[in-house]
Amino acid sequence: MHVSRDRSSLPGYERYGTIVISYYIPSGQQGDEHPNPGKPYQGASRIAYLPDTQEGNKVLKLLDRAFKQRLTFTIGRSSTTGQNNVVTWNDIHHKTSRDGGPTHYGYPDPDYLKRVQDELKAKGIY
């Protein structure tokens, strides 16, 4: 997990910059905690966005804890491609687009920061 910041704003947060989270999960072999232990899995790269606000930075810290505890991703079937044995999100929603609203995984989405904190809390991260 790598974090950077840029000065451009997200819709709904025009007065603030953007936190850019880059995830890189290399391909590997599934462990005992995965659905098919011993089988290979395909890695993934993902980018997510948060507003650079006080609440956005709070969510960033929570997402960092979740990532370090291996709660952010799992191995399974991709809901987008249908491919098996790939890295997928693990029920902690991320904004992977800067814009387009909730239907396009982007902003504006005024309830997102609250929702993701609820999802993290359900996984013991608060």
N, C-alpha and C positions, 0 to 999 in steps of 0.2 A: 504494500500500500504506500503510494507516494502522494504527497499533498503539495499543490502549488496554488497560487492565487493570481488572479488577473483583475484588471480594473474595470472590465466590461461588466454590465449589470445583467441581472435576470429579470424577466417580466414579473412585475409585482414587487420588485426590490430595486427600483431604479436608482436609489441614492447610495447603493452599496456595490462593492465589487463581488467577485465570484470565487468560491473555493472550488478547486478542481481536484478530484480524487481519482487517481489512476491505480487500478488493480492489475496485477499480472500474476496469473497462476500457471506455472509450467505444467506441461503434460507429465504424467507419471503412472505409477501403478497403484491401484486401489488398495487401501488398508482394510483391516477387519471392521472398521466403522462404516465402510461403504457398502453399497448394494451387491457388488461383485468382487469380493476380495481376490487379489492376485491378478485381475484383469487390468489392462491399460486403460487410461482415460485421456481424453483430449483436453488440454489446458485452454485458458481463455484470457483475453485482455478486456477490461471494462473501464469506462470512464463515467464518473458521476459528478453532479454539480450541487452545490449548496450556496445559499446567499452568505456573504461574508458579514453576517450580523452576529449579535451576541448569541441568539438562539441557534443560528447556523453553526457557530463554533462549538456550542454545547453538543449539538448533534454530531459534529465531527469527532469530538472526543469519545462519544458513545460508540460511533461506528468504528473508531480505531480499537476500542476495547473489544468489540464484537469480532473484528477481524483477527486480532491477536488470540482470541479464544476459539478461533476456527468456526465461527457461527455464521459468517456472511455467505459462504458458498457451500455447496454440497456437490456430489456426483450423482447424476441421474439422467433422465430423458429431457432433452430440450423441448420446451413448449413452443418454441419458434420454429425449429427445424425438424423436430421429431427424432433427432439423432440420439442414440443411447450412449452411456458412458462418457458424458461430457460434464464440464463444470457448469453448474447452474446456480442462480440466486437461491438463497435458503430462507425465503419468507421475510426478508428485511428489504422493503422496497427502496429503490434508489432512483433518483431523477437522472436518466441517461441522455436526456435532451435538454438544451437550454430553454427551448420554447415549445409551443404546440399544445400546452395544457396537459391535464392528466391523461387524456386518451392517447397522447403521444409521449408519455413518460417525461413530460417537461413542465415548465412553468408558464403561466401563473397557476398556482395551486395553493391557495391560502391555508389549507388545512394540512399540507404535507408534513411540515416539521412536527406538528403535534402527533399525526398518525404514525410517523416513523419512530417517534419516542415511545409510543404505545407498543409498537411491534418489538422494539428493543427490550422494553420492560418485560414483555411476555417471555423473552429469552433470558431474563435475569440480568439485563444490562440497564442500569439506571443510576 
